[in-house]
Amino acid sequence: MASFDLIELTLDPLDCTPTLEDEFTATVVKNEIENLNDIKSVKIASKQLVNLVMQRQAMIRALVKRLAVDDKNVRVQSYEG
């Protein structure tokens, strides 16, 4: 296994609640998925959602690393592979 850093940052649970815009987008996407009729379209939609999730995860990881530099409320633990 490769080495990695585990970064823990405390967050207020209220900061993690979806916005009205997030809820609207989720509803639209769920409705579109519900209306798909063939497996090929489902596979395409699934792959696009995975790409979106991975992109957002990378952005979140980058933001956490940036916060970890200045914030005293962060714990960083390194693991060797």
Residue, then its C-alpha position, 0 to 999 in steps of 0.5 A: m500500500a502507498s504511503f498517505d497522510l490522514i488529515e482530520l478537521t473538525l466541522d460543524p454538522l450544520d455546515c454539511t447540510p445541503t443547500l436548497e440548490d443542492e436539494f433541487t439538483a439532486t431531485v432533478v438528477k434522480n428524476e432523470i435517472e428514474n426516466l431512463n429506459d435502457i441499460k446503456s443510458v443507465k451505464i452512461a449516467s452512472k459513469q458520469l456520476v462517478n466522475l463527478v464524485m471523484q472530481r468533488q472528492a479531489m477538490i475537497r481533499a485539496l481544500v482540506k490540505r490548504l486549511a490544514v496549513d493554517d488551522k490549529n484545529v487539525r490533526v495530521q497523521s502520516y502512514e508509510g506504505 
